[in-house]
Amino acid sequence: MNMVEQFNTALEKYIQKRIIVAKMELDYELAVLFDALEIGDQEQVQRSKAKLAELREELLVLEK
């Protein structure tokens, strides 16, 4: 296996692991958002929405 193939293999493994972690982060942030909505914490709602938007963008890039 040449250097380019090794790099591509390593990159693909990293991407697959990052997708899994990002999905776990997404699940967690959705739970945080739900809790914030239930108690009316608008600041946390906005932070969670911003984090969810970042994760969405990252997943769109990683999964293409």
C-alpha positions in Angstrom: 0.0 0.0 0.0 1.5 3.3 -1.0 1.5 6.6 1.0 -1.6 8.0 -0.8 -3.6 4.8 -0.1 -2.5 4.8 3.5 -3.5 8.4 3.9 -6.9 7.8 2.3 -7.5 4.8 4.5 -6.6 6.7 7.6 -8.8 9.6 6.6 -11.7 7.4 5.9 -11.4 5.8 9.3 -11.2 9.2 11.0 -14.3 10.4 9.1 -16.3 7.3 10.1 -15.3 7.7 13.8 -16.0 11.5 13.7 -19.5 10.8 12.2 -20.3 8.4 15.1 -19.1 11.0 17.7 -20.9 13.8 16.0 -24.2 11.8 16.1 -23.7 11.2 19.8 -23.1 14.9 20.3 -26.2 15.6 18.3 -28.3 13.3 20.5 -26.9 14.9 23.6 -27.5 18.4 22.4 -31.1 17.5 21.5 -31.6 16.3 25.1 -30.1 19.5 26.4 -32.4 21.5 24.1 -35.5 19.6 25.2 -34.6 20.2 28.9 -34.0 23.9 28.2 -37.4 24.2 26.4 -39.1 22.5 29.3 -37.8 24.9 31.9 -37.9 28.0 29.7 -34.1 28.6 29.6 -34.0 30.8 26.5 -30.2 31.3 26.7 -29.6 27.6 26.7 -32.1 27.1 23.9 -30.1 29.5 21.7 -26.8 27.9 22.6 -28.2 24.4 21.8 -29.7 25.6 18.5 -26.3 27.1 17.6 -24.5 23.9 18.5 -27.0 21.8 16.6 -26.6 23.9 13.5 -22.8 23.4 13.8 -23.2 19.7 14.1 -25.6 19.6 11.2 -23.1 21.4 8.9 -20.3 19.1 10.0 -22.4 16.0 9.4 -23.4 17.3 5.9 -19.7 17.7 5.0 -18.6 14.3 6.5 -21.4 12.3 5.0 -21.1 13.5 1.4 
